[in-house]
Amino acid sequence: MNKLKICTMVIMGSLLAMSCKSYKKSTSLVQGEFILAIHGGAGTILKKNMTDSMEQAYKIVLEQALKVGYEKISQGGSSLEAVESTIHILEDSPLFNAGKGAVFTHDGRNEMDASIMDGQTLAAGAVAGVTTIKNPISAAKAVMEKSEHVMMVGRGAEQFAAQVGLEIVDPSYFWTKTRWEALQKVKRQDSIKTQLDHDQKHVKRLGITNKDSKFGTVGCVALDHQGNLAAGTSTGGMTNKKFGRVGDSPIIGAGTYANNETCAVSCTGWGEFYIRSVAAYSVSALMEYKGEHVTLASQKVIDRIGKMGGNGGMIALDKNGHVAMPFNTEGMYRGTVTKEGKITVEIYK
């Protein structure tokens, strides 16, 4: 090998090393550190609108959820088990638009959706429009593990959940004063328009308006000791929704996706745009087919949703423990836990 070739190789190697260092710094990632991440909805979440006590209440629940998920994995549990148990905490809290904190439809009902996916097998399960299942994420997991189907809806999903032994509650369990008053406020503002859970932009089509007076959807992504990824998402939908509307949360590839070869993703935001852009799967596809890093891939998808007129965010965890949490709103309830158990919770941009 001549001196010119050797010099060229040295220079190229130096440039590549500099590029990698710059990239790592710009993404603010600690390589391979994370095993679990959560979100509790994205929107116009401003510190000036949040009391200290309310902010602390959100952080306490988010930290509790992360601790539960971490304990499950640290004790040898699977990523699927971690996702389910973590989302239970968020579903059981009235602070988030899922389970106990679900928002009301135009008819004054709480209709919930959820989905879960196993990155090892690509198996998935989902439920939509359920009203009596205490923890919809468990119903989604049961559909995946105990049926030959991927999605069940409405009364049929509820009958299945009861048959496999899940906790069934009276619909009144989901009633909360805050969400009920929010429904009445929306109805007073405009009896025709529907109010989404996440943002202020709007499209004048079928009376759909997105004004963001509340916060929504919860989700979790996890990586266990066996290297298996999983993702789950749960939501109460959107306030004052009509016509049996279903968003992205229970749709595999839109609101939830997991693949051991790439990443696990859970989304939150204006669901129609996430469905149209197949948001969660798109992150995985960019990683698989273009070799992009999870940070770049997830940001590209959020940018695309923004250009379409939608908004929100997502959490994504890759097979090597790198996490990304991009969003295009003022804030997103979010948190991470490392394999050493270090918990970080954030709310604002």
C-alpha positions in Angstrom: 0.0 0.0 0.0 1.5 3.4 -1.0 1.9 6.4 1.2 -0.9 8.3 -0.6 -3.5 5.6 0.1 -2.4 5.3 3.7 -2.7 9.1 4.2 -6.1 9.1 2.5 -7.3 6.3 4.9 -6.0 8.2 7.9 -7.7 11.4 6.9 -11.0 9.6 6.1 -10.9 7.8 9.5 -10.3 11.1 11.3 -13.2 12.8 9.5 -15.5 9.8 10.3 -14.5 9.9 14.0 -15.1 13.7 14.1 -18.5 13.2 12.5 -19.5 10.5 15.0 -18.4 12.7 17.9 -20.4 15.6 16.6 -23.5 13.4 16.0 -23.4 12.0 19.5 -23.1 15.4 21.0 -25.9 16.8 18.9 -28.3 14.1 19.9 -27.4 14.2 23.6 -27.6 10.5 23.8 -25.8 8.2 26.2 -25.2 5.1 24.1 -27.1 2.0 25.1 -28.3 3.4 28.4 -32.1 3.2 28.3 -34.5 0.3 28.9 -37.8 2.0 29.2 -39.5 5.2 28.2 -43.1 6.6 28.7 -45.2 9.5 27.5 -48.5 10.9 28.9 -49.6 13.0 26.0 -48.4 16.1 24.1 -49.9 19.5 23.6 -49.7 23.1 24.7 -48.3 22.3 28.1 -46.9 25.6 29.5 -45.3 26.1 32.9 -47.2 29.4 33.3 -50.4 27.4 33.2 -49.4 24.8 35.6 -49.5 25.1 39.4 -46.6 23.7 41.4 -48.9 21.2 43.0 -50.3 20.0 39.7 -46.9 19.7 38.2 -45.7 17.7 41.1 -48.8 15.4 40.8 -48.0 14.6 37.2 -44.3 13.9 38.0 -45.2 11.6 40.9 -47.4 9.4 38.7 -44.9 9.4 35.8 -42.1 8.4 38.2 -44.2 5.7 39.8 -45.0 4.3 36.4 -41.3 4.2 35.5 -40.4 2.5 38.8 -42.9 -0.2 38.2 -41.6 -0.9 34.7 -38.0 -0.8 35.9 -38.7 -3.3 38.7 -40.5 -5.6 36.3 -37.5 -5.7 33.9 -34.8 -5.8 36.7 -36.5 -8.8 38.1 -36.3 -10.7 34.8 -39.7 -9.8 33.5 -40.3 -9.4 29.8 -40.6 -6.1 28.0 -44.3 -6.9 27.3 -44.9 -7.3 31.0 -43.1 -4.1 31.7 -45.2 -2.2 29.2 -48.4 -3.6 30.5 -47.7 -2.9 34.2 -46.3 0.6 33.5 -49.4 1.6 31.5 -51.6 0.3 34.3 -50.3 3.1 36.5 -51.1 5.7 33.9 -54.5 4.2 33.1 -55.4 4.1 36.8 -54.6 7.8 37.3 -57.3 10.5 36.5 -54.6 12.8 35.4 -54.1 11.2 32.0 -56.5 10.6 29.1 -56.6 6.8 29.4 -58.5 4.4 31.7 -59.8 6.3 34.8 -58.9 9.7 33.2 -60.6 9.0 29.9 -62.4 12.0 28.2 -66.1 11.9 27.2 -67.7 11.5 23.9 -70.4 13.7 22.6 -72.9 11.3 24.1 -71.3 11.4 27.5 -69.6 8.1 27.3 -66.0 7.0 28.0 -64.8 5.0 25.0 -61.2 3.7 25.2 -58.7 2.3 22.8 -55.4 0.5 23.3 -52.7 -1.6 21.5 -49.6 -3.5 22.3 -46.9 -5.2 20.2 -44.2 -7.7 20.7 -40.9 -6.8 18.9 -39.6 -10.4 19.0 -42.5 -12.1 17.2 -44.3 -9.1 15.7 -47.5 -10.3 17.4 -49.9 -7.5 18.2 -53.2 -6.9 19.9 -55.7 -4.0 20.1 -59.1 -3.0 21.4 -61.2 0.1 20.4 -64.3 1.7 21.7 -64.5 -0.2 24.9 -66.4 1.1 27.9 -66.2 -1.4 30.7 -62.7 -2.8 30.7 -60.7 -1.3 33.7 -57.3 -1.6 31.9 -57.7 -1.5 28.2 -53.9 -2.3 27.7 -54.5 -5.7 29.3 -57.4 -6.3 26.9 -55.1 -5.5 24.0 -52.5 -7.9 25.4 -55.1 -10.6 25.8 -56.3 -10.2 22.2 -52.7 -10.8 21.1 -52.0 -13.7 23.4 -55.3 -15.5 23.7 -57.1 -15.0 20.4 -56.3 -15.5 16.7 -57.1 -11.8 16.0 -55.2 -8.5 16.2 -58.1 -6.1 16.9 -61.5 -6.3 18.7 -63.9 -3.5 19.1 -66.9 -2.4 21.3 -69.1 -4.9 22.9 -67.3 -7.9 21.4 -64.0 -6.8 22.9 -65.7 -6.4 26.3 -67.2 -9.9 26.1 -63.8 -11.3 25.2 -62.1 -9.5 28.1 -64.7 -10.8 30.6 -64.3 -14.3 29.2 -60.5 -14.3 29.7 -60.8 -13.0 33.2 -60.0 -9.3 33.0 -61.4 -6.9 35.5 -64.7 -5.5 34.2 -66.2 -2.3 35.8 -69.3 -0.3 35.6 -68.9 2.6 33.1 -69.4 5.0 36.0 -65.9 4.0 37.2 -64.4 6.2 34.5 -66.4 9.3 35.3 -64.3 12.2 36.6 -65.6 15.7 37.3 -62.7 17.4 35.4 -63.4 15.5 32.1 -67.2 15.9 32.5 -66.8 19.7 32.8 -64.4 19.7 29.9 -67.1 18.1 27.7 -69.7 20.6 28.8 -67.3 23.5 28.0 -66.7 22.1 24.5 -70.4 21.7 23.9 -71.0 25.3 24.9 -68.3 26.6 22.6 -69.7 24.9 19.5 -72.2 22.1 19.3 -70.9 21.0 15.9 -67.2 21.1 16.2 -65.2 18.3 17.9 -62.3 19.0 20.1 -59.2 16.9 19.8 -57.0 16.2 22.8 -53.7 17.6 21.7 -53.3 20.9 19.8 -54.6 24.3 18.6 -54.4 24.0 14.9 -57.5 23.0 13.0 -59.0 21.8 9.8 -62.5 22.9 8.7 -63.7 19.5 7.7 -66.6 17.6 9.2 -66.6 20.1 12.1 -63.2 18.9 13.4 -61.3 21.4 15.5 -58.2 20.9 17.5 -57.9 23.3 20.4 -55.9 21.5 23.1 -57.6 22.2 26.4 -56.6 18.8 27.8 -53.9 16.3 27.7 -54.1 12.8 26.3 -52.8 9.4 25.3 -50.3 7.4 27.3 -47.7 5.0 26.1 -44.6 2.9 27.0 -41.7 1.3 25.1 -39.4 -1.2 26.8 -36.2 -3.3 26.2 -35.7 -6.3 28.4 -32.6 -8.3 29.4 -33.2 -10.8 26.5 -33.0 -8.0 24.0 -36.7 -8.0 23.2 -38.6 -4.8 22.5 -42.3 -4.0 23.2 -44.5 -1.0 22.8 -48.0 -0.1 24.1 -50.4 2.8 23.8 -53.7 3.6 25.6 -56.1 6.4 25.3 -59.6 7.8 26.0 -59.7 9.3 22.5 -60.9 12.9 22.0 -63.4 15.0 23.9 -66.8 15.3 22.3 -66.0 12.8 19.5 -68.9 11.5 17.4 -69.7 8.8 15.0 -67.6 6.1 16.7 -64.3 7.9 15.8 -61.1 5.9 16.4 -57.7 7.5 16.4 -54.2 6.1 15.9 -53.7 4.6 19.3 -55.2 1.1 18.7 -53.9 0.9 15.1 -50.7 -1.1 14.7 -48.2 0.8 12.7 -49.9 4.1 13.3 -49.8 4.6 17.0 -47.8 1.6 18.1 -45.1 -0.5 16.6 -42.2 -2.8 17.8 -39.6 -4.8 16.0 -36.5 -6.3 17.6 -34.5 -5.5 14.4 -35.2 -1.8 14.8 -37.2 -0.1 17.6 -40.3 0.2 19.7 -42.6 3.2 19.2 -45.6 4.7 20.9 -47.2 7.9 19.6 -49.4 10.7 21.0 -51.0 13.5 19.1 -53.6 14.3 16.5 -54.5 10.7 15.5 -55.8 11.3 12.0 -52.3 12.5 10.9 -50.6 9.6 12.6 -52.8 7.1 10.8 -52.3 8.8 7.4 -48.5 8.8 7.8 -48.3 5.3 9.4 -46.2 7.1 12.0 -44.9 4.4 14.3 -44.0 1.9 11.5 -42.4 4.7 9.5 -39.7 5.1 12.1 -38.9 1.5 12.0 -38.9 1.5 8.2 -36.5 4.4 8.0 -34.2 2.5 10.3 -34.5 -0.8 8.5 -34.3 0.3 4.9 -32.2 3.5 5.1 -30.1 2.7 8.1 -31.0 5.8 10.0 -30.5 6.3 13.7 -33.7 6.2 15.9 -33.2 9.9 16.7 -33.1 11.0 13.1 -35.9 8.6 12.0 -38.4 9.7 14.7 -37.7 13.4 14.1 -38.3 13.0 10.4 -41.7 11.4 11.0 -42.7 14.1 13.5 -41.5 16.8 11.0 -43.6 15.1 8.2 -46.7 15.1 10.5 -46.1 18.8 11.2 -45.9 19.6 7.5 -49.2 17.8 7.0 -50.8 20.1 9.6 -50.8 17.7 12.5 -48.9 17.7 15.8 -47.9 15.7 18.8 -45.0 13.5 19.6 -43.7 10.0 20.2 -41.2 7.9 22.2 -38.9 5.5 20.4 -36.4 3.0 21.9 -34.1 1.1 19.6 -32.6 -2.4 20.0 -29.4 -0.9 21.4 -31.0 1.1 24.2 -31.0 4.5 22.5 -34.1 6.6 23.1 -35.7 9.5 21.2 -38.7 11.6 22.3 -39.4 14.2 19.6 -42.5 16.4 19.6 -43.7 19.5 17.9 -45.9 20.9 20.6 -45.1 23.1 23.6 -44.7 20.1 25.9 -45.0 16.4 26.3 -45.3 14.4 29.5 -42.4 12.0 29.2 -39.8 10.0 31.2 -37.0 7.5 30.9 -35.3 5.0 33.1 -31.8 3.6 32.5 -30.6 0.1 33.1 -29.0 1.4 36.3 -32.4 2.6 37.5 -31.9 6.4 36.9 -35.2 8.0 36.4 -35.7 11.3 34.4 -39.1 13.0 34.0 -39.8 16.0 31.9 -42.9 18.0 30.9 -41.9 21.2 29.0 -40.0 21.8 25.8 
